[in-house]
Amino acid sequence: MTRSSTLALALFLGLSSAAMAQTSTTTTTTQQPAVTQPAAPATPAAETDTTKKSTSTQAKSDQPAKPVKGQIVLQDKDSILASTLIGSTVYSPANETVGDINDLIVGLDGKVQGVVIGVGGFLGLGEKDVAVKMDQITVQPEDANKSNVRLILASTKADLEAAPEFKSVAAQNREMNSNTGSTTMPVVPATPPASTGTTNQ
């Protein structure tokens, strides 16, 4: 009886100490103050950049706009637009249709040097371009508002069909490159290769 009670007491004490150890560990863990991290400061650089951008935008908008040099606000009644010219029909003095304007030739000084007239063909097929100087075209308004014009050239359709074709810089370059490519001859070796076969005697 004494032995079993001693054993029970030892067992009780062992369990109690284990429970106390757990409690003290838990207590120790819970008693430690939580580590608090300070809040990260806001990045002043980003705010400064945004502030600078909005300030510079506001400063730009506060500045008065400068007038554009050489600006044209209203078209002069004695002028025509390129969009009016391109596609317009060109007539001879006898009211014969000569062709239609496909393009304009503008110099580097900004002046219109001439017009490219599409002559002959049907629906653009077989048509060739002939260019004439702008001063050879007479521009006559067809209505009081001068919104539609009639272009007259002192040449007939037969004259333009017989005239040499206009070649743009791009067409000239293509032609020169194709001619250069066709005239290059293959390189022939200076000495014929040695014969590898046997000769019959």
trRosetta pair geometry for C-beta under 8 A, 3 or more apart (Angstrom, degrees):
i j d omega theta_ij theta_ji phi_ij phi_ji
1 4 6.1 -56 -147 37 28 104
1 5 6.4 22 156 -13 63 108
2 5 5.9 -57 -146 40 31 107
2 6 6.2 34 154 -22 65 106
3 6 5.7 -54 -149 34 30 112
3 7 6.4 31 152 -19 64 106
4 7 5.5 -51 -146 37 34 114
4 8 6.3 36 153 -19 66 104
5 8 5.5 -49 -144 37 35 112
5 9 6.2 38 153 -22 65 104
6 9 5.6 -53 -148 35 30 112
6 10 6.4 30 153 -19 65 104
7 10 5.7 -52 -146 35 31 109
7 11 6.3 31 154 -18 64 107
8 11 5.6 -54 -147 38 31 112
8 12 6.1 34 153 -22 65 107
9 12 5.6 -54 -147 36 30 113
9 13 6.3 28 154 -17 65 106
10 13 5.8 -54 -146 38 30 109
10 14 6.3 33 154 -21 65 106
11 14 5.7 -53 -148 34 30 112
11 15 6.4 24 156 -13 65 106
12 15 6.0 -58 -149 40 29 105
12 16 6.1 30 154 -22 65 110
13 16 5.6 -54 -142 37 30 114
13 17 6.3 30 159 -20 65 104
14 17 6.1 -55 -148 34 27 106
14 18 6.5 25 153 -16 62 106
15 18 5.6 -55 -150 37 34 111
15 19 6.2 33 153 -18 67 106
16 19 5.6 -55 -147 38 31 110
16 20 6.1 32 152 -20 65 106
17 20 5.5 -52 -145 38 33 113
17 21 6.3 38 152 -25 65 101
18 21 5.6 -50 -149 31 32 112
18 22 6.6 30 152 -16 63 103
19 22 5.7 -54 -152 37 34 109
19 23 6.2 33 151 -19 67 107
20 23 5.5 -54 -144 38 33 112
20 24 6.1 30 157 -18 68 105
21 24 5.9 -54 -144 38 28 106
21 25 6.3 28 154 -19 63 107
22 25 5.7 -56 -147 37 31 110
22 26 6.1 27 156 -16 66 108
23 26 5.7 -56 -146 40 29 109
23 27 5.9 30 154 -20 66 108
24 27 5.5 -51 -141 39 31 112
24 28 6.0 36 155 -24 64 104
25 28 5.6 -52 -147 35 29 111
25 29 6.3 27 153 -19 63 106
26 29 5.7 -56 -149 36 31 110
26 30 6.2 17 158 -9 67 109
27 30 6.0 -61 -142 44 29 101
27 31 5.8 27 159 -23 67 113
28 31 5.9 -58 -140 35 25 109
28 32 7.0 35 157 -33 59 96
29 32 6.3 -48 -161 13 30 110
41 44 7.9 -19 140 -30 111 89
42 47 6.8 52 138 -32 116 129
43 46 4.6 62 96 8 113 106
43 47 7.0 163 96 -7 63 87
44 47 5.5 -60 -151 44 43 111
44 48 5.8 47 151 -27 74 106
45 48 5.6 -56 -148 35 30 113
45 49 6.4 31 154 -20 65 102
46 49 5.8 -51 -149 33 32 110
46 50 6.5 29 154 -15 65 106
47 50 5.9 -56 -149 39 32 109
47 51 6.0 32 153 -20 66 109
48 51 5.6 -56 -146 39 30 112
48 52 6.1 33 154 -23 66 105
49 52 5.6 -53 -146 34 30 111
49 53 6.3 30 155 -20 65 104
50 53 5.8 -53 -148 34 31 110
50 54 6.4 23 157 -12 65 107
51 54 6.1 -59 -147 41 29 105
51 55 6.0 29 154 -19 65 111
52 55 5.7 -60 -147 39 28 111
52 56 6.1 25 157 -18 67 107
53 56 5.9 -56 -144 38 28 106
53 57 6.2 28 156 -18 64 107
54 57 5.7 -52 -144 38 31 112
54 58 6.2 32 155 -19 64 107
55 58 5.7 -56 -149 38 29 110
55 59 6.2 31 151 -22 65 106
56 59 5.4 -51 -146 35 34 113
56 60 6.4 35 153 -20 65 102
57 60 5.8 -52 -149 35 31 110
57 61 6.3 25 154 -14 65 107
58 61 5.8 -57 -145 40 32 107
58 62 6.2 35 153 -25 65 107
59 62 5.6 -54 -148 32 30 114
59 63 6.9 35 152 -26 62 99
60 63 5.9 -51 -156 23 35 111
67 71 7.1 -123 174 15 83 129
68 71 4.0 83 85 -52 106 121
72 75 7.2 62 151 -87 122 48
75 79 5.9 -130 -176 74 89 112
75 81 7.2 -53 -123 -56 146 97
76 79 4.4 77 67 2 95 112
77 146 5.6 108 -171 42 81 147
78 146 8.0 -53 -87 177 31 167
80 84 4.8 -105 178 71 103 138
80 85 6.2 110 121 -50 123 92
80 139 6.6 -136 -9 -167 142 149
80 146 7.7 -120 -83 157 88 100
80 149 5.7 -40 -101 -17 147 150
81 84 4.7 103 62 -2 79 100
81 85 7.3 -148 100 -3 47 84
82 85 5.5 -55 -150 37 41 111
82 86 6.0 30 158 -15 75 106
82 104 5.8 -86 -139 -10 110 150
83 86 6.2 -50 -132 40 30 103
84 88 6.6 31 150 -52 60 127
84 147 7.9 -148 -114 178 133 52
84 148 7.8 -164 -155 -117 114 39
84 149 6.4 75 152 19 124 111
85 88 5.6 -78 -159 12 32 125
85 101 5.4 -60 157 99 79 160
85 104 6.5 62 100 -70 140 116
85 115 6.8 -125 170 -114 124 126
85 149 8.0 -17 -87 62 64 131
85 151 7.5 85 -138 -68 76 141
86 101 5.5 -115 -118 109 37 103
86 102 7.1 18 -148 177 85 15
86 103 6.8 28 -115 -96 108 30
86 104 6.9 -86 -68 -27 98 95
87 100 6.1 -7 -163 170 31 122
87 101 6.6 -41 12 68 21 81
88 100 6.5 173 87 -153 30 82
88 101 5.3 15 52 22 79 114
88 149 6.9 -8 -140 76 154 89
88 151 5.5 101 125 -2 125 127
89 97 5.8 -51 -173 -135 120 99
89 98 8.0 133 174 44 74 69
89 99 7.7 -180 -150 103 60 26
89 100 5.2 -46 -98 -97 51 86
89 151 7.1 177 94 47 45 101
90 97 7.6 101 76 -162 52 57
90 98 4.6 -57 102 63 96 111
90 99 5.4 1 46 63 111 67
90 100 6.5 176 3 -101 82 28
90 101 6.4 103 -42 -47 108 83
90 115 7.9 154 -75 111 136 141
90 117 5.5 -42 14 -126 151 128
90 137 7.2 -81 -127 -124 113 108
90 151 4.8 -57 -109 103 68 114
90 152 7.4 144 -167 -106 68 17
90 153 5.2 22 174 -6 117 118
91 95 5.7 -17 -174 -138 129 36
91 96 6.5 138 -161 66 72 39
91 97 6.1 -47 -104 -98 70 42
91 98 6.2 157 -126 -2 14 95
91 150 6.6 -18 19 179 128 98
91 151 6.8 139 19 84 75 58
91 152 5.3 -35 75 -106 89 69
91 153 7.3 159 76 23 36 73
92 95 7.0 -49 70 23 72 15
92 96 4.2 3 33 52 118 95
92 97 8.0 -57 2 5 84 7
92 98 5.4 120 -46 -58 81 108
92 152 7.3 58 -178 -157 11 78
92 153 6.5 -49 -99 72 52 74
92 154 7.6 78 -151 -137 70 21
92 155 6.6 -105 -113 86 96 35
92 156 5.2 24 -105 -105 151 52
92 157 6.9 -94 -37 -28 126 71
93 152 6.2 74 -82 -177 57 120
93 154 6.1 26 -32 -115 114 63
94 156 7.6 7 30 -103 120 94
96 156 6.3 15 76 -142 146 78
96 157 6.0 -110 138 -17 120 107
97 157 7.0 36 96 -72 54 128
98 117 6.7 -13 120 176 106 145
98 119 6.9 -44 158 -110 72 98
98 153 5.7 -65 30 51 169 122
98 155 6.8 85 -130 88 143 83
98 156 7.0 -169 -106 -179 99 26
98 157 4.9 -163 -127 -82 55 72
98 160 5.9 95 -177 1 102 146
99 117 4.3 102 87 166 131 101
99 118 5.1 -175 -180 81 114 49
99 119 4.2 -70 -79 -87 140 62
99 120 7.5 -26 -97 -4 109 47
99 127 7.9 124 -143 -154 112 109
99 130 7.4 130 21 41 166 104
99 157 7.1 138 -38 -122 81 86
99 160 6.3 -112 -16 118 129 160
100 117 7.0 153 75 -153 20 72
100 118 5.5 -14 61 51 74 101
101 104 7.6 29 173 -65 120 71
101 115 5.0 -52 -130 -178 113 123
101 116 6.9 103 -160 71 66 54
101 117 5.9 -46 -96 -99 54 65
101 118 7.6 143 -134 8 5 82
101 151 7.1 40 -35 48 122 172
102 116 4.9 -62 64 103 94 102
102 117 6.9 137 6 -134 88 13
102 118 4.5 91 -44 -38 120 104
102 129 6.0 -85 45 -111 145 108
103 115 7.4 160 87 -162 46 57
103 116 4.1 11 57 40 89 125
103 129 7.7 3 28 -141 110 136
104 112 5.6 -56 -175 -138 118 107
104 114 7.6 167 -162 91 56 42
104 115 5.9 -34 -110 -109 62 65
104 116 7.2 -129 -65 9 16 86
105 112 7.1 104 75 -167 56 63
105 113 4.5 -62 108 65 103 102
105 114 4.4 11 43 56 122 81
105 115 7.1 -137 11 -70 85 18
105 116 6.6 106 -38 -39 94 92
105 131 6.2 52 -26 -154 137 135
106 110 6.8 -15 179 -151 108 28
106 111 7.1 166 -155 85 68 30
106 112 5.6 -42 -100 -102 74 55
106 113 6.7 165 -114 5 17 86
107 110 6.9 -37 78 27 78 22
107 111 5.1 2 40 59 115 80
107 112 7.8 -165 7 -95 81 7
107 113 5.0 101 -41 -47 95 113
112 115 7.7 21 170 -60 116 75
112 134 5.0 96 115 -74 100 153
113 133 6.7 -71 163 -132 64 73
113 134 6.4 173 138 -12 17 108
114 131 5.1 79 124 173 135 100
114 132 5.8 -173 -160 95 113 33
114 133 4.6 -76 -93 -111 103 33
114 134 5.3 -137 -99 -36 37 70
115 131 6.8 178 89 -146 35 69
115 132 6.3 -11 57 59 81 77
115 134 6.3 101 -21 -94 87 69
115 137 6.2 40 13 -40 135 149
116 129 4.9 -4 -178 -167 107 116
116 130 7.4 151 -158 75 59 29
116 131 4.8 -34 -99 -91 67 88
116 166 5.6 -138 -129 80 99 162
117 129 7.0 141 70 -154 39 60
117 130 5.3 -28 64 67 94 82
117 131 7.2 157 13 -96 73 32
117 132 6.6 9 -3 8 120 102
117 153 7.6 -35 -69 -37 161 161
117 160 6.5 -62 97 -151 130 146
118 121 7.3 -57 166 40 101 128
118 124 7.6 -28 -180 -117 149 63
118 127 4.6 13 -176 171 102 132
118 128 7.4 153 -150 77 58 26
118 129 5.9 -36 -94 -94 60 67
119 127 6.6 144 65 -160 33 78
119 128 5.8 -31 62 67 88 77
119 129 7.5 137 14 -113 83 18
119 130 5.3 13 -5 8 130 115
119 157 6.8 162 -153 -156 104 75
119 160 4.4 -158 -106 127 155 119
119 161 5.6 -153 145 -77 127 64
119 163 8.0 86 28 46 164 106
120 126 6.2 -87 131 126 100 92
120 127 5.7 165 81 -120 68 53
120 128 6.1 19 49 21 117 86
120 157 7.8 130 -64 179 71 101
120 161 5.3 95 -54 -110 122 104
121 124 6.2 -30 137 160 137 9
121 125 5.4 176 -166 83 106 41
121 126 3.7 168 -110 80 83 75
121 127 3.2 -83 16 -58 150 67
121 128 7.3 152 -32 -8 114 57
122 125 5.7 -22 65 58 69 94
122 126 6.5 27 17 43 70 117
124 127 5.6 -68 -152 5 36 131
128 161 7.8 108 49 -132 119 57
128 165 4.8 -89 -179 -110 119 109
129 165 6.1 75 63 -165 65 83
129 166 4.4 -76 117 50 99 107
130 160 4.8 -169 48 -163 160 94
130 163 4.9 75 -133 85 134 127
130 164 7.6 125 -120 81 90 43
130 165 6.7 -91 -80 -124 66 42
130 166 5.7 147 -129 -22 21 102
131 166 3.9 95 -12 -101 100 141
132 136 4.8 -87 158 68 117 139
132 137 6.9 127 98 -47 117 91
132 153 6.5 97 65 -136 166 129
132 155 7.6 -164 -90 13 152 140
133 136 5.1 98 68 -5 78 104
134 137 5.9 -58 -163 29 46 109
136 153 6.2 38 136 -138 96 85
136 154 6.8 -111 -172 29 88 94
137 151 5.4 -22 -168 -162 112 100
137 152 7.2 135 -163 65 58 43
137 153 5.8 -33 -104 -83 67 82
138 151 7.3 144 73 -158 52 47
138 152 4.4 -23 62 63 105 99
138 153 7.6 -176 18 -73 79 33
138 154 7.9 75 -11 -39 112 88
139 149 5.2 -11 -169 -178 92 136
139 150 7.6 143 -159 71 45 46
139 151 6.1 -16 -102 -102 65 69
140 149 6.5 142 73 -165 39 77
140 150 4.6 -25 68 60 97 97
140 151 7.9 -175 25 -76 74 24
140 152 6.5 30 -1 -5 114 115
141 144 7.6 88 138 -103 132 11
141 145 8.0 -171 -170 76 127 38
141 146 4.1 -65 -118 -110 132 75
141 148 7.3 99 -163 80 63 54
141 149 5.7 -53 -102 -106 44 73
141 150 7.7 37 124 14 4 81
142 148 4.3 -50 53 104 120 101
142 149 6.2 -178 -8 -114 91 15
142 150 5.1 106 -67 -32 101 97
143 146 6.9 -141 74 -50 69 23
143 147 6.3 -21 61 40 121 83
143 148 5.5 63 6 42 106 99
146 149 7.0 26 -168 -74 70 90
155 159 4.1 -118 -176 83 101 144
155 160 5.9 109 124 -47 127 88
156 159 4.7 110 53 -2 72 100
156 160 7.4 -144 96 1 44 83
157 160 5.9 -58 -152 39 35 106
157 161 6.2 35 151 -20 68 108
158 161 5.7 -54 -143 38 32 112
158 162 6.3 24 158 -13 65 109
159 162 6.2 -67 -153 41 26 104
159 163 6.5 37 149 -38 64 105
160 163 5.3 -43 -146 16 38 121
167 171 4.4 -131 -162 93 81 124
167 172 5.2 104 139 -61 118 82
167 175 7.2 -28 -157 -5 140 142
168 171 4.7 98 50 7 74 101
168 172 7.0 -134 97 -5 40 87
169 172 5.6 -54 -148 36 33 114
169 173 6.4 33 153 -20 65 105
170 173 5.8 -54 -149 35 30 111
170 174 6.5 32 153 -19 64 105
171 174 5.7 -51 -147 36 33 112
171 175 6.3 33 154 -19 65 107
172 175 5.8 -56 -148 37 29 111
172 176 6.3 28 154 -19 65 108
173 176 5.7 -54 -144 37 31 110
173 177 6.2 29 157 -17 65 107
174 177 5.9 -58 -148 39 28 109
174 178 6.3 24 156 -17 65 108
175 178 5.9 -56 -145 38 29 107
175 179 6.3 28 156 -17 65 108
176 179 5.8 -56 -147 38 30 110
176 180 6.2 30 154 -20 64 107
177 180 5.7 -53 -144 37 30 111
177 181 6.3 30 156 -19 64 107
178 181 5.7 -54 -146 37 31 112
178 182 6.4 24 158 -17 65 109
179 182 6.0 -59 -144 37 30 105
179 183 6.4 19 161 -15 65 111
180 183 6.3 -64 -146 37 27 104
180 184 7.1 36 157 -35 61 100
181 184 6.4 -49 -157 12 32 112
189 192 7.0 126 89 -98 113 28
189 193 7.1 61 75 -48 158 77
195 199 7.8 57 121 -58 147 94
